[in-house]
Amino acid sequence: EDVLSPREIEVLALICEELSTKEIAEKLFLSPRTVDTHRKHILQKTGMQTLVGLVKWAFRYGLVSA
């Protein structure tokens, strides 16, 4: 069972706040490509295929709150 890294959880929380890749990159001092890579890994680890599914998964498992 894969576990999300602390950085992946940060990226996931910002995705759930509806920030764009560029906004996430600026906020975390990363390149947009690095953010895309984190997103890809998060999707793989969670088994989700879409960002909507990913957001639902994050709320279901209590990684983010409303």
Distance bins in CASP14 RR format, pairs under 12 A and 6 or more apart:
PFRMAT RR
TARGET T0000
AUTHOR 0000-0000-0000
RMODE 2
METHOD distances of the structure
MODEL  1
1 45 0 0 0 0 1 0 0 0 0 0 0
1 46 0 0 0 0 0 1 0 0 0 0 0
1 47 0 0 0 0 0 1 0 0 0 0 0
2 8 0 0 0 0 1 0 0 0 0 0 0
2 41 0 0 0 0 1 0 0 0 0 0 0
2 42 0 0 0 0 1 0 0 0 0 0 0
2 43 0 0 0 0 0 1 0 0 0 0 0
2 44 1 0 0 1 0 0 0 0 0 0 0
2 45 1 0 1 0 0 0 0 0 0 0 0
2 46 0 0 0 0 1 0 0 0 0 0 0
2 47 0 0 0 0 1 0 0 0 0 0 0
3 9 0 0 0 0 1 0 0 0 0 0 0
3 41 0 0 0 0 0 1 0 0 0 0 0
3 42 0 0 0 0 0 1 0 0 0 0 0
3 45 1 0 0 1 0 0 0 0 0 0 0
3 46 0 0 0 0 0 1 0 0 0 0 0
3 61 0 0 0 0 0 1 0 0 0 0 0
3 63 0 0 0 0 0 1 0 0 0 0 0
4 10 0 0 0 0 1 0 0 0 0 0 0
4 11 0 0 0 0 1 0 0 0 0 0 0
4 12 1 0 0 1 0 0 0 0 0 0 0
4 13 0 0 0 0 0 1 0 0 0 0 0
4 15 0 0 0 0 0 1 0 0 0 0 0
4 38 0 0 0 0 1 0 0 0 0 0 0
4 39 0 0 0 0 0 1 0 0 0 0 0
4 41 0 0 0 0 1 0 0 0 0 0 0
4 42 1 0 0 1 0 0 0 0 0 0 0
4 43 0 0 0 0 0 1 0 0 0 0 0
4 44 0 0 0 0 0 1 0 0 0 0 0
4 45 1 0 0 1 0 0 0 0 0 0 0
4 46 1 0 0 1 0 0 0 0 0 0 0
4 47 0 0 0 0 0 1 0 0 0 0 0
4 48 0 0 0 0 0 1 0 0 0 0 0
4 54 0 0 0 0 0 1 0 0 0 0 0
4 57 0 0 0 0 0 1 0 0 0 0 0
4 58 0 0 0 0 1 0 0 0 0 0 0
4 61 0 0 0 0 1 0 0 0 0 0 0
4 62 0 0 0 0 0 1 0 0 0 0 0
4 63 1 0 0 1 0 0 0 0 0 0 0
4 64 0 0 0 0 0 1 0 0 0 0 0
5 11 0 0 0 0 1 0 0 0 0 0 0
5 12 0 0 0 0 0 1 0 0 0 0 0
5 37 0 0 0 0 0 1 0 0 0 0 0
5 38 0 0 0 0 1 0 0 0 0 0 0
5 41 0 0 0 0 1 0 0 0 0 0 0
5 42 0 0 0 0 1 0 0 0 0 0 0
5 45 0 0 0 0 1 0 0 0 0 0 0
6 12 0 0 0 0 0 1 0 0 0 0 0
6 13 0 0 0 0 0 1 0 0 0 0 0
6 28 0 0 0 0 0 1 0 0 0 0 0
6 38 0 0 0 0 0 1 0 0 0 0 0
6 63 0 0 0 0 0 1 0 0 0 0 0
7 13 0 0 0 0 0 1 0 0 0 0 0
7 14 0 0 0 0 0 1 0 0 0 0 0
7 24 0 0 0 0 0 1 0 0 0 0 0
7 28 1 0 0 1 0 0 0 0 0 0 0
7 29 0 0 0 0 0 1 0 0 0 0 0
7 30 0 0 0 0 1 0 0 0 0 0 0
7 34 0 0 0 0 1 0 0 0 0 0 0
7 35 0 0 0 0 0 1 0 0 0 0 0
7 37 0 0 0 0 0 1 0 0 0 0 0
7 38 1 0 0 1 0 0 0 0 0 0 0
7 39 0 0 0 0 0 1 0 0 0 0 0
7 41 0 0 0 0 1 0 0 0 0 0 0
7 42 0 0 0 0 0 1 0 0 0 0 0
8 14 0 0 0 0 0 1 0 0 0 0 0
8 15 0 0 0 0 0 1 0 0 0 0 0
8 24 0 0 0 0 0 1 0 0 0 0 0
8 28 0 0 0 0 0 1 0 0 0 0 0
8 30 0 0 0 0 0 1 0 0 0 0 0
8 34 0 0 0 0 0 1 0 0 0 0 0
8 35 0 0 0 0 0 1 0 0 0 0 0
8 37 0 0 0 0 0 1 0 0 0 0 0
8 38 1 0 1 0 0 0 0 0 0 0 0
8 39 0 0 0 0 1 0 0 0 0 0 0
8 40 0 0 0 0 0 1 0 0 0 0 0
8 41 1 0 0 1 0 0 0 0 0 0 0
8 42 1 0 1 0 0 0 0 0 0 0 0
8 43 0 0 0 0 0 1 0 0 0 0 0
8 44 0 0 0 0 0 1 0 0 0 0 0
8 45 1 0 0 1 0 0 0 0 0 0 0
8 46 0 0 0 0 1 0 0 0 0 0 0
8 54 0 0 0 0 0 1 0 0 0 0 0
8 58 0 0 0 0 0 1 0 0 0 0 0
8 63 0 0 0 0 1 0 0 0 0 0 0
9 15 0 0 0 0 0 1 0 0 0 0 0
9 16 0 0 0 0 0 1 0 0 0 0 0
9 28 0 0 0 0 0 1 0 0 0 0 0
9 38 0 0 0 0 1 0 0 0 0 0 0
9 41 0 0 0 0 0 1 0 0 0 0 0
9 42 0 0 0 0 1 0 0 0 0 0 0
9 45 0 0 0 0 0 1 0 0 0 0 0
9 46 0 0 0 0 0 1 0 0 0 0 0
9 58 0 0 0 0 1 0 0 0 0 0 0
9 61 0 0 0 0 0 1 0 0 0 0 0
9 62 0 0 0 0 0 1 0 0 0 0 0
9 63 1 0 0 1 0 0 0 0 0 0 0
9 64 0 0 0 0 1 0 0 0 0 0 0
10 16 0 0 0 0 0 1 0 0 0 0 0
10 17 0 0 0 0 0 1 0 0 0 0 0
10 19 0 0 0 0 0 1 0 0 0 0 0
10 24 0 0 0 0 1 0 0 0 0 0 0
10 25 0 0 0 0 0 1 0 0 0 0 0
10 27 0 0 0 0 1 0 0 0 0 0 0
10 28 1 0 0 1 0 0 0 0 0 0 0
10 29 0 0 0 0 0 1 0 0 0 0 0
10 30 0 0 0 0 1 0 0 0 0 0 0
10 34 0 0 0 0 0 1 0 0 0 0 0
10 35 0 0 0 0 0 1 0 0 0 0 0
10 38 0 0 0 0 1 0 0 0 0 0 0
10 39 0 0 0 0 0 1 0 0 0 0 0
10 42 0 0 0 0 0 1 0 0 0 0 0
10 58 0 0 0 0 0 1 0 0 0 0 0
10 63 0 0 0 0 0 1 0 0 0 0 0
10 64 0 0 0 0 0 1 0 0 0 0 0
11 17 0 0 0 0 0 1 0 0 0 0 0
11 19 0 0 0 0 1 0 0 0 0 0 0
11 21 0 0 0 0 1 0 0 0 0 0 0
11 23 0 0 0 0 0 1 0 0 0 0 0
11 24 1 0 0 1 0 0 0 0 0 0 0
11 25 0 0 0 0 1 0 0 0 0 0 0
11 27 0 0 0 0 1 0 0 0 0 0 0
11 28 1 0 0 1 0 0 0 0 0 0 0
11 30 0 0 0 0 1 0 0 0 0 0 0
11 32 0 0 0 0 0 1 0 0 0 0 0
11 34 0 0 0 0 1 0 0 0 0 0 0
11 35 1 0 0 1 0 0 0 0 0 0 0
11 36 0 0 0 0 1 0 0 0 0 0 0
11 37 0 0 0 0 1 0 0 0 0 0 0
11 38 1 0 1 0 0 0 0 0 0 0 0
11 39 1 0 0 1 0 0 0 0 0 0 0
11 40 0 0 0 0 0 1 0 0 0 0 0
11 41 0 0 0 0 1 0 0 0 0 0 0
11 42 1 0 0 1 0 0 0 0 0 0 0
11 43 0 0 0 0 0 1 0 0 0 0 0
11 45 0 0 0 0 0 1 0 0 0 0 0
11 51 0 0 0 0 0 1 0 0 0 0 0
11 54 0 0 0 0 0 1 0 0 0 0 0
11 58 0 0 0 0 0 1 0 0 0 0 0
11 63 0 0 0 0 0 1 0 0 0 0 0
11 64 0 0 0 0 0 1 0 0 0 0 0
12 19 0 0 0 0 0 1 0 0 0 0 0
12 24 0 0 0 0 1 0 0 0 0 0 0
12 28 0 0 0 0 0 1 0 0 0 0 0
12 35 0 0 0 0 0 1 0 0 0 0 0
12 38 0 0 0 0 1 0 0 0 0 0 0
12 39 0 0 0 0 1 0 0 0 0 0 0
12 41 0 0 0 0 0 1 0 0 0 0 0
12 42 1 0 1 0 0 0 0 0 0 0 0
12 43 0 0 0 0 0 1 0 0 0 0 0
12 45 0 0 0 0 0 1 0 0 0 0 0
12 46 0 0 0 0 1 0 0 0 0 0 0
12 48 0 0 0 0 0 1 0 0 0 0 0
12 51 0 0 0 0 0 1 0 0 0 0 0
12 53 0 0 0 0 0 1 0 0 0 0 0
12 54 1 0 0 1 0 0 0 0 0 0 0
12 55 0 0 0 0 1 0 0 0 0 0 0
12 56 0 0 0 0 0 1 0 0 0 0 0
12 57 0 0 0 0 1 0 0 0 0 0 0
12 58 1 0 1 0 0 0 0 0 0 0 0
12 59 0 0 0 0 0 1 0 0 0 0 0
12 61 0 0 0 0 0 1 0 0 0 0 0
12 62 0 0 0 0 0 1 0 0 0 0 0
12 63 1 0 0 1 0 0 0 0 0 0 0
12 64 1 0 0 1 0 0 0 0 0 0 0
13 19 0 0 0 0 1 0 0 0 0 0 0
13 24 0 0 0 0 1 0 0 0 0 0 0
13 27 0 0 0 0 0 1 0 0 0 0 0
13 28 0 0 0 0 0 1 0 0 0 0 0
13 38 0 0 0 0 0 1 0 0 0 0 0
13 42 0 0 0 0 0 1 0 0 0 0 0
13 54 0 0 0 0 0 1 0 0 0 0 0
13 55 0 0 0 0 0 1 0 0 0 0 0
13 58 1 0 0 1 0 0 0 0 0 0 0
13 59 0 0 0 0 0 1 0 0 0 0 0
13 62 0 0 0 0 0 1 0 0 0 0 0
13 63 1 0 0 1 0 0 0 0 0 0 0
13 64 1 0 1 0 0 0 0 0 0 0 0
13 65 0 0 0 0 1 0 0 0 0 0 0
14 20 0 0 0 0 1 0 0 0 0 0 0
14 21 0 0 0 0 1 0 0 0 0 0 0
14 22 0 0 0 0 0 1 0 0 0 0 0
14 23 1 0 0 1 0 0 0 0 0 0 0
14 24 1 0 1 0 0 0 0 0 0 0 0
14 25 0 0 0 0 1 0 0 0 0 0 0
14 26 0 0 0 0 0 1 0 0 0 0 0
14 27 1 0 0 1 0 0 0 0 0 0 0
14 28 1 0 0 1 0 0 0 0 0 0 0
14 30 0 0 0 0 0 1 0 0 0 0 0
14 35 0 0 0 0 1 0 0 0 0 0 0
14 38 0 0 0 0 1 0 0 0 0 0 0
14 39 0 0 0 0 0 1 0 0 0 0 0
14 42 0 0 0 0 0 1 0 0 0 0 0
14 51 0 0 0 0 0 1 0 0 0 0 0
14 55 0 0 0 0 0 1 0 0 0 0 0
14 58 0 0 0 0 0 1 0 0 0 0 0
14 63 0 0 0 0 0 1 0 0 0 0 0
14 64 0 0 0 0 1 0 0 0 0 0 0
15 21 0 0 0 0 1 0 0 0 0 0 0
15 23 0 0 0 0 0 1 0 0 0 0 0
15 24 1 0 0 1 0 0 0 0 0 0 0
15 27 0 0 0 0 0 1 0 0 0 0 0
15 28 0 0 0 0 0 1 0 0 0 0 0
15 35 0 0 0 0 1 0 0 0 0 0 0
15 36 0 0 0 0 0 1 0 0 0 0 0
15 38 0 0 0 0 1 0 0 0 0 0 0
15 39 1 0 0 1 0 0 0 0 0 0 0
15 42 0 0 0 0 1 0 0 0 0 0 0
15 43 0 0 0 0 0 1 0 0 0 0 0
15 46 0 0 0 0 0 1 0 0 0 0 0
15 48 0 0 0 0 0 1 0 0 0 0 0
15 50 0 0 0 0 0 1 0 0 0 0 0
15 51 1 0 0 1 0 0 0 0 0 0 0
15 52 0 0 0 0 0 1 0 0 0 0 0
15 53 0 0 0 0 0 1 0 0 0 0 0
15 54 1 0 0 1 0 0 0 0 0 0 0
15 55 1 0 0 1 0 0 0 0 0 0 0
15 56 0 0 0 0 0 1 0 0 0 0 0
15 57 0 0 0 0 0 1 0 0 0 0 0
15 58 1 0 0 1 0 0 0 0 0 0 0
15 59 0 0 0 0 0 1 0 0 0 0 0
15 63 0 0 0 0 0 1 0 0 0 0 0
15 64 0 0 0 0 1 0 0 0 0 0 0
16 24 0 0 0 0 0 1 0 0 0 0 0
16 39 0 0 0 0 0 1 0 0 0 0 0
16 42 0 0 0 0 0 1 0 0 0 0 0
16 51 0 0 0 0 1 0 0 0 0 0 0
16 52 0 0 0 0 0 1 0 0 0 0 0
16 53 0 0 0 0 0 1 0 0 0 0 0
16 54 0 0 0 0 1 0 0 0 0 0 0
16 55 1 0 1 0 0 0 0 0 0 0 0
16 56 0 0 0 0 1 0 0 0 0 0 0
16 57 0 0 0 0 0 1 0 0 0 0 0
16 58 1 0 1 0 0 0 0 0 0 0 0
16 59 1 0 0 1 0 0 0 0 0 0 0
16 60 0 0 0 0 0 1 0 0 0 0 0
16 61 0 0 0 0 0 1 0 0 0 0 0
16 62 0 0 0 0 0 1 0 0 0 0 0
16 63 0 0 0 0 1 0 0 0 0 0 0
16 64 1 0 1 0 0 0 0 0 0 0 0
16 65 0 0 0 0 1 0 0 0 0 0 0
16 66 0 0 0 0 1 0 0 0 0 0 0
17 23 0 0 0 0 1 0 0 0 0 0 0
17 24 0 0 0 0 1 0 0 0 0 0 0
17 27 0 0 0 0 1 0 0 0 0 0 0
17 55 0 0 0 0 1 0 0 0 0 0 0
17 58 0 0 0 0 0 1 0 0 0 0 0
17 64 0 0 0 0 1 0 0 0 0 0 0
17 65 0 0 0 0 0 1 0 0 0 0 0
17 66 0 0 0 0 0 1 0 0 0 0 0
18 24 0 0 0 0 0 1 0 0 0 0 0
18 51 0 0 0 0 1 0 0 0 0 0 0
18 52 0 0 0 0 0 1 0 0 0 0 0
18 55 0 0 0 0 1 0 0 0 0 0 0
18 64 0 0 0 0 0 1 0 0 0 0 0
19 25 0 0 0 0 1 0 0 0 0 0 0
19 26 0 0 0 0 1 0 0 0 0 0 0
19 27 1 0 0 1 0 0 0 0 0 0 0
19 28 0 0 0 0 1 0 0 0 0 0 0
19 32 0 0 0 0 0 1 0 0 0 0 0
19 35 0 0 0 0 1 0 0 0 0 0 0
19 39 0 0 0 0 0 1 0 0 0 0 0
19 51 0 0 0 0 0 1 0 0 0 0 0
20 26 0 0 0 0 1 0 0 0 0 0 0
20 27 0 0 0 0 0 1 0 0 0 0 0
20 32 0 0 0 0 1 0 0 0 0 0 0
20 35 0 0 0 0 1 0 0 0 0 0 0
20 36 0 0 0 0 0 1 0 0 0 0 0
20 39 0 0 0 0 0 1 0 0 0 0 0
20 51 0 0 0 0 0 1 0 0 0 0 0
21 27 0 0 0 0 0 1 0 0 0 0 0
21 28 0 0 0 0 0 1 0 0 0 0 0
21 30 0 0 0 0 1 0 0 0 0 0 0
21 31 0 0 0 0 1 0 0 0 0 0 0
21 32 1 0 1 0 0 0 0 0 0 0 0
21 33 0 0 0 0 1 0 0 0 0 0 0
21 34 0 0 0 0 1 0 0 0 0 0 0
21 35 1 0 1 0 0 0 0 0 0 0 0
21 36 1 0 0 1 0 0 0 0 0 0 0
21 37 0 0 0 0 0 1 0 0 0 0 0
21 38 0 0 0 0 1 0 0 0 0 0 0
21 39 1 0 0 1 0 0 0 0 0 0 0
21 40 0 0 0 0 0 1 0 0 0 0 0
21 51 0 0 0 0 0 1 0 0 0 0 0
22 28 0 0 0 0 0 1 0 0 0 0 0
22 30 0 0 0 0 0 1 0 0 0 0 0
22 31 0 0 0 0 0 1 0 0 0 0 0
22 32 1 0 1 0 0 0 0 0 0 0 0
22 33 0 0 0 0 0 1 0 0 0 0 0
22 34 0 0 0 0 0 1 0 0 0 0 0
22 35 0 0 0 0 1 0 0 0 0 0 0
22 36 0 0 0 0 0 1 0 0 0 0 0
23 30 0 0 0 0 0 1 0 0 0 0 0
23 32 0 0 0 0 1 0 0 0 0 0 0
23 35 0 0 0 0 1 0 0 0 0 0 0
24 30 1 0 0 1 0 0 0 0 0 0 0
24 31 0 0 0 0 0 1 0 0 0 0 0
24 32 0 0 0 0 1 0 0 0 0 0 0
24 33 0 0 0 0 0 1 0 0 0 0 0
24 34 0 0 0 0 1 0 0 0 0 0 0
24 35 1 0 1 0 0 0 0 0 0 0 0
24 36 0 0 0 0 1 0 0 0 0 0 0
24 37 0 0 0 0 0 1 0 0 0 0 0
24 38 0 0 0 0 1 0 0 0 0 0 0
24 39 0 0 0 0 1 0 0 0 0 0 0
24 42 0 0 0 0 0 1 0 0 0 0 0
25 31 1 0 1 0 0 0 0 0 0 0 0
25 32 1 0 1 0 0 0 0 0 0 0 0
25 33 0 0 0 0 1 0 0 0 0 0 0
25 34 1 0 0 1 0 0 0 0 0 0 0
25 35 1 0 1 0 0 0 0 0 0 0 0
25 36 0 0 0 0 1 0 0 0 0 0 0
25 37 0 0 0 0 0 1 0 0 0 0 0
25 38 0 0 0 0 1 0 0 0 0 0 0
25 39 0 0 0 0 0 1 0 0 0 0 0
26 32 0 0 0 0 1 0 0 0 0 0 0
26 34 0 0 0 0 0 1 0 0 0 0 0
26 35 0 0 0 0 1 0 0 0 0 0 0
27 35 0 0 0 0 1 0 0 0 0 0 0
28 34 0 0 0 0 1 0 0 0 0 0 0
28 35 1 0 0 1 0 0 0 0 0 0 0
28 38 0 0 0 0 1 0 0 0 0 0 0
29 35 0 0 0 0 0 1 0 0 0 0 0
30 36 0 0 0 0 1 0 0 0 0 0 0
30 37 0 0 0 0 1 0 0 0 0 0 0
30 38 1 0 0 1 0 0 0 0 0 0 0
30 39 0 0 0 0 0 1 0 0 0 0 0
31 37 0 0 0 0 1 0 0 0 0 0 0
31 38 0 0 0 0 0 1 0 0 0 0 0
32 38 0 0 0 0 0 1 0 0 0 0 0
32 39 0 0 0 0 0 1 0 0 0 0 0
33 39 0 0 0 0 0 1 0 0 0 0 0
33 40 0 0 0 0 0 1 0 0 0 0 0
34 40 0 0 0 0 0 1 0 0 0 0 0
34 41 0 0 0 0 0 1 0 0 0 0 0
35 41 0 0 0 0 0 1 0 0 0 0 0
35 42 0 0 0 0 0 1 0 0 0 0 0
36 42 0 0 0 0 0 1 0 0 0 0 0
36 43 0 0 0 0 0 1 0 0 0 0 0
37 43 0 0 0 0 0 1 0 0 0 0 0
37 44 0 0 0 0 0 1 0 0 0 0 0
38 44 0 0 0 0 0 1 0 0 0 0 0
38 45 0 0 0 0 0 1 0 0 0 0 0
38 54 0 0 0 0 0 1 0 0 0 0 0
39 45 0 0 0 0 0 1 0 0 0 0 0
39 46 0 0 0 0 0 1 0 0 0 0 0
39 48 0 0 0 0 0 1 0 0 0 0 0
39 50 0 0 0 0 0 1 0 0 0 0 0
39 51 1 0 0 1 0 0 0 0 0 0 0
39 54 0 0 0 0 1 0 0 0 0 0 0
39 55 0 0 0 0 0 1 0 0 0 0 0
40 46 0 0 0 0 0 1 0 0 0 0 0
40 47 0 0 0 0 0 1 0 0 0 0 0
40 48 0 0 0 0 0 1 0 0 0 0 0
40 49 0 0 0 0 0 1 0 0 0 0 0
40 51 0 0 0 0 0 1 0 0 0 0 0
40 54 0 0 0 0 0 1 0 0 0 0 0
41 47 0 0 0 0 0 1 0 0 0 0 0
41 48 0 0 0 0 0 1 0 0 0 0 0
41 54 0 0 0 0 0 1 0 0 0 0 0
42 48 1 0 0 1 0 0 0 0 0 0 0
42 49 0 0 0 0 0 1 0 0 0 0 0
42 50 0 0 0 0 0 1 0 0 0 0 0
42 51 0 0 0 0 1 0 0 0 0 0 0
42 53 0 0 0 0 0 1 0 0 0 0 0
42 54 1 0 0 1 0 0 0 0 0 0 0
42 55 0 0 0 0 0 1 0 0 0 0 0
42 57 0 0 0 0 1 0 0 0 0 0 0
42 58 0 0 0 0 1 0 0 0 0 0 0
42 63 0 0 0 0 0 1 0 0 0 0 0
43 49 1 0 0 1 0 0 0 0 0 0 0
43 50 0 0 0 0 1 0 0 0 0 0 0
43 51 0 0 0 0 1 0 0 0 0 0 0
43 52 0 0 0 0 0 1 0 0 0 0 0
43 53 0 0 0 0 1 0 0 0 0 0 0
43 54 1 0 0 1 0 0 0 0 0 0 0
43 55 0 0 0 0 0 1 0 0 0 0 0
43 57 0 0 0 0 1 0 0 0 0 0 0
43 58 0 0 0 0 0 1 0 0 0 0 0
44 54 0 0 0 0 0 1 0 0 0 0 0
45 54 0 0 0 0 0 1 0 0 0 0 0
45 57 0 0 0 0 0 1 0 0 0 0 0
45 58 0 0 0 0 0 1 0 0 0 0 0
45 61 0 0 0 0 0 1 0 0 0 0 0
45 63 0 0 0 0 0 1 0 0 0 0 0
46 53 0 0 0 0 1 0 0 0 0 0 0
46 54 1 0 0 1 0 0 0 0 0 0 0
46 55 0 0 0 0 0 1 0 0 0 0 0
46 56 0 0 0 0 0 1 0 0 0 0 0
46 57 1 0 1 0 0 0 0 0 0 0 0
46 58 0 0 0 0 1 0 0 0 0 0 0
46 60 0 0 0 0 0 1 0 0 0 0 0
46 61 0 0 0 0 1 0 0 0 0 0 0
46 63 0 0 0 0 1 0 0 0 0 0 0
47 53 0 0 0 0 1 0 0 0 0 0 0
47 54 0 0 0 0 1 0 0 0 0 0 0
47 57 0 0 0 0 1 0 0 0 0 0 0
48 54 1 0 1 0 0 0 0 0 0 0 0
48 55 0 0 0 0 1 0 0 0 0 0 0
48 56 0 0 0 0 1 0 0 0 0 0 0
48 57 1 0 1 0 0 0 0 0 0 0 0
48 58 0 0 0 0 1 0 0 0 0 0 0
48 60 0 0 0 0 0 1 0 0 0 0 0
48 61 0 0 0 0 0 1 0 0 0 0 0
49 56 0 0 0 0 0 1 0 0 0 0 0
49 57 0 0 0 0 0 1 0 0 0 0 0
50 56 0 0 0 0 1 0 0 0 0 0 0
50 57 0 0 0 0 0 1 0 0 0 0 0
51 57 0 0 0 0 0 1 0 0 0 0 0
51 58 0 0 0 0 0 1 0 0 0 0 0
52 58 0 0 0 0 0 1 0 0 0 0 0
52 59 0 0 0 0 0 1 0 0 0 0 0
53 59 0 0 0 0 1 0 0 0 0 0 0
53 60 0 0 0 0 1 0 0 0 0 0 0
53 61 0 0 0 0 0 1 0 0 0 0 0
54 60 0 0 0 0 0 1 0 0 0 0 0
54 61 0 0 0 0 0 1 0 0 0 0 0
54 63 0 0 0 0 0 1 0 0 0 0 0
54 64 0 0 0 0 0 1 0 0 0 0 0
55 61 0 0 0 0 0 1 0 0 0 0 0
55 62 0 0 0 0 0 1 0 0 0 0 0
55 63 0 0 0 0 0 1 0 0 0 0 0
55 64 1 0 0 1 0 0 0 0 0 0 0
55 66 0 0 0 0 0 1 0 0 0 0 0
56 62 0 0 0 0 0 1 0 0 0 0 0
56 63 0 0 0 0 0 1 0 0 0 0 0
56 64 0 0 0 0 0 1 0 0 0 0 0
57 63 0 0 0 0 1 0 0 0 0 0 0
57 64 0 0 0 0 1 0 0 0 0 0 0
58 64 1 0 1 0 0 0 0 0 0 0 0
58 65 0 0 0 0 1 0 0 0 0 0 0
58 66 0 0 0 0 0 1 0 0 0 0 0
59 65 1 0 0 1 0 0 0 0 0 0 0
59 66 1 0 0 1 0 0 0 0 0 0 0
END
